[in-house]
Amino acid sequence: MKSEEKFNQDKSALRNQIKQYRRELSEKQTLSSQICTRFLHSQEYRECSAILCYLPLPDEVDTKLIIQNAFKDKKKVGVPYCLDKQGNMDFFCIESFDDLHIGSFGILEPNVEKCKKIESFKDSIIIVPALCFDKNGNRLGYGKGYYDRFFQKHSLISFGLCYNSLILDYIPADDFDRGVDYIITEKQIINCIGGQNG
């Protein structure tokens, strides 16, 4: 079944459908491990000195394996901290999972009283969260605009981690929506810059 037949293309309805689909998806931990391992073998990860990475919600690809390996590989790890409800966020450097605590929305976030705000993103790459992606790198986010606003100010090589069954043929995108450069699933790497799959 083609993705456009399986999911509605209205953004609001699509978000609800994808959330339901992810809740019911089996073997998420196994798929997450395969996706993260594929990412850790990428040239971009090997060559970067710092990685900006989201902290996963229960149904998202679990990024803890990536963060653990980045600690081991002596790379700087930055995680997001939402400043307000208007889409503004900063990244703070963590040196262990002990630098995290449960935030006001029940989501892990950096303890900003002990973590240092990242001011320079030189030699950094970023993993961008999303509900799903299409083959061109367009993402369906959570509707808050935090990453779109971040990309208005900063330009980094960007990755999306996604279950292969949630790569759609098309996601409607607005002018301010920012896609990712690469998508990594448990089965493939999609180069959204050059259009090549690996």
Salt bridges, closest charged atoms under 4 A:
ASP59 OD1 - LYS28 NZ 3.95
ASP62 OD1 - LYS64 NZ 3.57
ASP90 OD2 - LYS117 NZ 3.55
ASP99 OD1 - LYS114 NZ 3.13
GLU109 OE2 - HIS101 NE2 3.51
ASP123 OD2 - LYS122 NZ 3.52
ASP148 OD1 - ARG139 NH1 3.72
ASP169 OD1 - LYS135 NZ 2.74
ASP174 OD2 - LYS11 NZ 3.59
ASP177 OD2 - LYS11 NZ 3.02
